[in-house]
């Protein structure tokens, strides 16, 4: 039988000081009038995120939250009671998010699900990236039929949380599209009433990625979703020398000298075959995700290096924890997951 468990890392609730800015004063006034919370980066005279004029008022022009506010459904959805009942059998619900695409979000989602399953938990994995789902490939199911019904993304996602019988499972891991798209808004709206443990946000060390992650964190705060932590993926290349390919460049191209190089190392310095070569793929001088987390007051879960063996595991639809091939990335992922999941 699966053990009951809980997500242990949640952000501390900051103490609120008396309003000292126009945005803070506007937020209090908006809450009192039923308009909802005003984000910290909102324009002056913000009507509030739950107001009927959210994202549509003149004051919303140019606000970074305008699209999110304008497209967010207003008022309670009549299907929420059915969703809450259906999701009542799912003990924990975790969103995996990112500010940009191609940062390894789906890879983390699948490996988190594999790890939970290997810990004897019952796990469901839901990919709501309707326009570009990656999970079927990563689970070796790319040839299976996937039926999408309904005229809009919102209705498609509602089907998954309202009509699908997930059974009595311990964890539902939701792989979301990058950014703050309609899918993200919909899944938060539907699952928030049923109880979301929180969101894990995946990023790379690049500043262009971190800029969008900040927006993602602010989206979670605005939506009332706890940020469980941030994972810095592709944090430098780590690869065993024995797994490397060696080439000799020339004017006519490249010559593969891998066999010669490895034989030479075996003869002259065999201990080097167990050494892992490291290379910084991105500039880390500005502190990366760890510094950003400190500045924004959210947990930093750890770094996962670029590991070609992890890429192969993903392509083959298998867990990186089941063999010794992912000796670089598996320990890093395991440490992160152990921070998140703790048996009661």
C-alpha positions, 0 to 999 in steps of 0.5 A: 500500500502506498504511504501517505505523504505530504509536500514539505517545502512551502513558502513562508507567508510574509508579514505585511507591513502597513500600506506605503505605496499606491498599489498597496492602498489600492489592493486594500480598497479593491479587496473591500469592494470585491475586486480582488487583490491588486498585484504589486506590479500593477498600474495605478488605479488597478480595478483588481484581479477579480473585477469585471473590468480586470484587464479591460479598464483604461487603467489596465493599458500597458500593465504586465498582468493585463492579458492574464486578468482579461482572460481569467474567468470571472465568477464561480464556474458551475462545474466546480462542485463536480471537479472538487468531488472528482479531485477529492480522491487525489491527495496531492496536486503539483503544477510544474511550470516554466517561464520559457519553453525548452527548459526541461519542464516536461523532463522534470515532470516525467522524472518526478512521476517516475521517482514517486512511482518508485517510492510506491506512490500512486501517481497520475501525470497530466500534460495540458500543453495542448499545442505541443505535448511532450509527455507521450514521447517521454513515456513511450506512448507517442503512437497511442491515440489522444482524443481532444474534444471540445471547442476550446482549451478551457473545455479540454482541460475541464474534461481531464479534471471533471470527467476523467476517473483518476482513482485513488492516487497520491499525486497528480503531476500537471505538466503545464505550457510555458508562460501564463497561457490560457491553459495555466489560468484554467488549471489553476481555476479548476484545481485551486478549489480542490486544493493545490499543493503548489507549483514547481518552476523550472528555469535555466541559468540564463537571464532571459529565462529568469526574467520570465520566471519572475513573471511566473512567480508573480502569476502564482502569487496573484492566483494564490498558488504556493511556489514550492520552489524553483529548479535550475535545469541545464546548470552546466554540462557534466559528462563522464570522459568515458562517454565523450566523443573525440574529434580532430578538426582539420581544413577538410572537416572532422575526423572521429578519433574517439577510439584512439583517444580512449585507448590512449587514456586507458594506457596512459591515465586510466583513472581519467575514465572515471572523471566527469568533465564540467563546462559552464553552458551559461554565464553564472556570474550573476547568481542564476536562479538561486540569487533570484529565489533569495530576492523573491523570497521563494525556495530554491530546490537545487540544480540539475546539470546537463546530462546526455544520458538523461536526454537518452533516458527521456528519448527512450521513455524510461526513468533515469533512476532505474540504472547507473547510466544517469550518474550525473543527473539522477543524484541531483534530481533525487536530492530535489525530490527528497526536499519536496516529498517527505513520508509522514 
